[in-house]
Amino acid sequence: MKIISYCLFIIPITIIGVTLSACDSGIGKSMEVTATAYTLREAETKKGHKGLTAWGDQLKPGMKSIAVSRDLIKLGLSHKTEVKIEGFEGTYIVRDKMNKRWKKELISLWEKT
């Protein structure tokens, strides 16, 4: 039996460094999404391509990276968008996209250096 552990929580995020048509000031936009975490284990990434993202970025331990559901890409969370996550230090970078079955979700890379 395979046991997969993850944490699930709903958090508000703020997009920075992106100007959306609905945000003329360029300050950004906030939204609430469901967030989970993943690691660089091969079971959680593409077999034979550990850490390779759907956009072709190579993830490494310690990177503040997130993957977003494809509906969030249409809302401005595109490749290399900077994101602040409430309750977490620093800025995260969108480097991966999730399967199209997921909606209003992001996953954060949690891998020790």
N, C-alpha and C positions, 0 to 999 in steps of 0.2 A: 504494500500500500504506500502510495506517495503522499506525503503531507506537504502542503504548500502553506507557508505562513506569510501574512501580509497585514499591514495596518490600513484601516479605512477611516477616513475622516473628511469632513467638509470644511473647507477653508476659503476665506476670501483672498484673492490675489490681486495685485496691481500690476498692470502692464506699464513698463517704462520704455522710453526710447522709441516709441512708435506713435505716429500721428494717425488717428482714424478720422474719417470724414465727419463723424459725429462729435469729434473732440477737437475743435479748432484751436484751442490753447496749446495743444501739444503736450499737456501734462500727463495724459494717460487715461486709462479706464479701469475701473474695478469690477470684478465679477466673482461670484461664488461658484466653486466647482467641487466635485468629489476628487479626492487625491489619495493615491496609494503609493507604494514604494517598490522599487525593484533593485536587484544587484546585477553584477556582471556574470553570474553563473550561466553556463551554457544552456541550462534548462529554461532560463528566462529570456534568452536571446536566440537568434537564428543559429541553428546547429552548424558548427564549423566556422562560424564568424562571430566569435565572442566579442561583444561590445560594439559591433558595427550597427549603426542606426539606419533607418529607412531613408534618410537623406544622405547617407554615406559618411557621416562623421564617425570617427573611432573614439569611443568612450574609454576613459582611464579612471582608475580609482581616485577619489578626491574631487572630481569635476562636479561643479554645481549645475547639473543638467536635468532637464525634464523632457518628457514625451507628452504630447497633447493629443486629445481626440481630434479627429479631422473637422468636426463642426467648429471647434475653437480656432482652427487655422483661418476659417472664413471670417472670424470675428477679430482678427488681427494678431493672433498668436502664431505667426509664421516662423520659418527657420531663422534661427539666431536672434529672435526677439528676447529682450531682457525682461525678466519677471521678478517682482518681489513677492514673497509669500509671507503673509502675516504670521508672526510667531517664530520665524526662522531668520537667521542672520544672512546678510549678503544678498547678492543678485544671482538668480538662476538663468540659464540660457536654454531656450527651446532648441534641442538638437535631434529630436526624434518625434515621429508621429505614430499614433496607435492604429490598430485595426479599425476599419470603418464601422464595426458593430458598436464601438464605445461612443458615448455621447456625454458632453459636458464633464470630462474627466482629464486629469493629468496624473502622470506618475513621475516620481522623483528618483534619481539615482542615489542610492544609499550604499556606498561602497567605501570602506576605510582605505586610507592611503598606506 
